[in-house]
Amino acid sequence: MGLLGATLLLLAILTAVVFGLAALRSRFHDGGREDAESQRRMLVANWDAVERAAQGSGMSVDEIAEVRRRVFGA
């Protein structure tokens, strides 16, 4: 009976680990798009501050223009 109990306990633990890992993968895999979209919306809403910070950190005009193109999709 002890061996059967240990086997069932191990099976339960492995099942929990597999389902837990699957849940984490789906959360981070699917959530990545939502996070990127919310970050893009934040950049659009605060573009003036973003541009000032980029200029202050030494980004060139061409680099800022490339970021603007990617953020605004134009």
N, C-alpha and C positions, 0 to 999 in steps of 0.2 A: 504494500500500500504506500510506503514511503517513496518508492521509485516512481510510482504512478502519479503521486501528488507533486513531486518535484518536476516531472515531465510536463504536467498540465500547467504548473506555475511558469515554467520556462516558455511554454507555448503562448501563454497569456501575455507575458512580458514582450516576447518577440512580436506578437500581433500588435500590441500597443505601440511599440517603436515604429513598426512599418506604417501604421495609420498616422502616427504623429508626424513622421517625416513627410508623408504624402500631403498632409494638411499644411505643413510649413512650406513645401515647394509650391503648392497651389496659391498660397497667400502671397508669397514673394514674387512668383512668376506673373500672376495676374495683376497684382497690385503695382507692379513696376510701371505699367502704362498710365494708371491713374495718378501715380506720383509724378511722372514726367509731365502729364497734362496740368496738374495743379501747380507745378513749378513754372511751367510756361505761362500760365495765367498770372502768377505772381510777378513774373518778370515783365509782362505786358503792362500790368497795372502800375508798376513802379519803374517804368523804363527810364524816366529822367534821373532818378537816384542811381539806377544801375549804370547808366552811361557816365555820370559824374564819377562814380566809384571806379569804373574801368579806366577813365582818363587819368584819375589820380594814382592808379596803380601802374601806369605806364603803358597801357595798351595803345597800339597805334590806331589811327583812324580807320585803316583798312580792316584791322582785326575787329573793331567795334562794328563796322558795317557788316562783316560776315556774321557776327553774333546776331545783329538786328535782323538780317535776312533769315537766319534760322529760327529766331523766336517768332517773328511776324509772318514768316512763310512767304515773303515777297521776294 
